Amino acid sequence: MKKDILDILDIKKNDIISITGSAGKTSLMFYLAKRLRDKGKVLVTTSTKIKVPKNDEYDFLYTSKKDYKRPINNKLVVIGKLIKDKNKLKSIDKDILLEKIKDFDFTLIEADGSRNLPLKYWKDYEPVIYKETSKAIGIFPIKVLGKKPNNDFIYNYEDYIRNIGKDIISKEIILKLIKSKPGIFKGFEGKKIIYINQVESNEEKEKAYDLAKYLKDNLDEVMVFYGSILKEEYYEN
């Protein structure tokens, strides 16, 4: 059934949402941030690293503690430490972040990296999901289904092959990835959500529907939905 993504995710004020996985984390984070700005003050940040966003993606960007100003109305604010010569932001100290979060109605945290590759296997230190997170969204792109594993599109390919194998990527493989250690949610005990992304064609909708049903049947206490950020269409079985 087609739904609004904010209704699917049931985002409430003071939610802290961490986003992990591959193929669309940053796009989803800023899409949600812009939607939520109509409802309150929004903080966007990272617990690892993200690219410095474009000027039209935020209202204010703060890269140092001394420059920060508390928003007085509905604004989209990005906070991070600038990595010189790399056009990237890294996480600020967690204690400082938790203080800043109090100034906002909604917080979105990119908690994972994949070097823009569509699939990954997590290293021991990934993802970085703070325990204060209320919801964690793990992303998989539908376009990897049916592909043979390859170093060209899998981040941390060696560990992927060692732990998952060389079989064609199927719904069973996606389930195995979700259940792997450290895994897409790495010890997180709050609300877990799987988002199947890049679902644009009718064929991909059929595949995503089938994958979503399979994952829901085989995962406890995990919500699954699918859709396209590009087309702004989202579905829940």
Secondary structure, DSSP 8 states (H G I E B T S, - for coil): -EE-HHHHHT--TT-EEEEEESSSHHHHHHHHHHHHTTTS-EEEEESSEEE---GGG-SEEE-SGGG----SSS-EEEE-EEETTTTEEE---HHHHHHHHTT-SEEEEE----TT-SEE---TT-----TT-SEEEEEEEGGGTT----TTTEETHHHHHHHT-SS---HHHHHHHHHSSSTTTTT--SEEEEEEE---SHHHHHHHHHHHHHHHHHSTTEEEEEEETTTTEEE--
